[in-house]
Amino acid sequence: MEYAKYIDLLRKLVGIPRVTGEEGAAADCLAAFLAAEGVACTRVRNNVLALSRDFDPAKPTLALDAHLDTVAPAAGYSRDPYDAGDDPERIWGLGANDDGGSAVAMTAAFLHWYKGALPVNLMLVLTCEEERSGPNGAAYLYDEAGYFRSGAGFPYPDWVIVGEPTGMQAAVCERGLLVLDGEARGVSGHAAREEGVNALYIALDDIARLRAHRFARTSPRMGDVKLSVTQIQAGTAHNVVPDRCRFVVDIRPTEQYTNEEIVAELQACCQSTLTPRSLRNRSSATPEGSPLLRAAEALGIGTYASPTTSDWMRIRCDALKMGPGDSARSHRPDEYLLASELRQAIPQYIAFIEKLAYGYTME
């Protein structure tokens, strides 16, 4: 395996600014790299897609999915966030860990099997807009009416490995994200005369109810649904009883509830109006008995429950999350990936693909 080639590719990728919505140059870079390797790829918006050479629509398809975009550089970088440096064992820079390592390692594994006669198809999916759950990335590709359902030549996959920094352990579930905007309404009045109906008090009562609320169903993998009130705003002056109070609720669902169920349950115990910003960021879990789980077990890969979201929440098929790096380095100054982590990830992906492909056919 030409590890140096892929380490150089990651360094090149780090040097390309690719904040969400501005991934075009990064997509060009990966498309050009694949073309130089003899792979015909397709650009769909700022997503890069490729199929194994001998794609057979009669075979099931495994997708390798990683994202190209990054967040904006965090404050506090001690070095240029777009300079990967020359340390042979450490690739510095924004997006090296999240999610360049996965994108490059998955590209390497895809190329390893590109001409191979596997009993399954492989599909490489390098997405845009993951960091902000934008409409042009995984949502556009995987949604029920999305690109993979359109008959445009790329199938909806049967399985997906979502590349994120997990230390090459397999995350078999991840919490969703549900953000509610709460608004309590009262009646304005003069504070000195105790007039009106104080919307702030209504909101505080509702916040107390939310803090005390417990959801009945507990996930065997993730535990309870988590809820936090994170922002509150009310009032225009010290002597005016506020007639509006707005607050924000951050909820991390499990697979035991749909987002719609959570909104309905919480609204029933609150006087304030609770409005979800989106219902699409659902929780995900690899089903029991999945070929992906069996492949992980056969290879001795550890499993865990992930607290972070990813492209997985857009995917409507059997999936798990696994990639090089450490999630604790993401979205922080002086992000990096170790070259040793890339050298571990590439052969592990290759072995996982083989184990899944042949394990599936032996069922």
HELIX and SHEET records of a PDB file:
HELIX    1   1 TYR A    3  VAL A   14  1                                  12    
HELIX    2   2 GLY A   24  ALA A   36  1                                  13    
HELIX    3   3 ALA A   96  GLY A  100  3                                   5    
HELIX    4   4 GLY A  101  TRP A  113  1                                  13    
HELIX    5   5 ALA A  138  TYR A  142  1                                   5    
HELIX    6   6 TYR A  147  ARG A  149  5                                   3    
HELIX    7   7 ALA A  191  ARG A  193  5                                   3    
HELIX    8   8 ALA A  199  ALA A  212  1                                  14    
HELIX    9   9 ASN A  259  GLN A  267  1                                   9    
HELIX   10  10 PRO A  291  ALA A  298  1                                   8    
HELIX   11  11 ASP A  311  ARG A  314  5                                   4    
HELIX   12  12 SER A  327  ARG A  329  5                                   3    
HELIX   13  13 ALA A  339  THR A  361  1                                  23    
SHEET    1   A 6 CYS A  41  VAL A  44  0                                        
SHEET    2   A 6 ASN A  47  LEU A  51 -1                                        
SHEET    3   A 6 ASN A 121  THR A 127 -1                                        
SHEET    4   A 6 THR A  61  HIS A  67  1                                        
SHEET    5   A 6 TRP A 159  VAL A 162  1                                        
SHEET    6   A 6 ASP A 318  LYS A 321  1                                        
SHEET    1   B 2 ARG A  90  TRP A  92  0                                        
SHEET    2   B 2 TYR A 336  LEU A 338 -1                                        
SHEET    1   C 3 SER A 284  ALA A 285  0                                        
SHEET    2   C 3 ALA A 170  GLU A 174 -1                                        
SHEET    3   C 3 THR A 303  SER A 306  1                                        
SHEET    1   D 4 LYS A 226  ALA A 234  0                                        
SHEET    2   D 4 ARG A 244  ARG A 252 -1                                        
SHEET    3   D 4 LEU A 178  ARG A 185 -1                                        
SHEET    4   D 4 THR A 273  PRO A 276 -1                                        
SHEET    1   E 2 GLY A 189  HIS A 190  0                                        
SHEET    2   E 2 VAL A 240  VAL A 241 -1                                        
END                                                                             
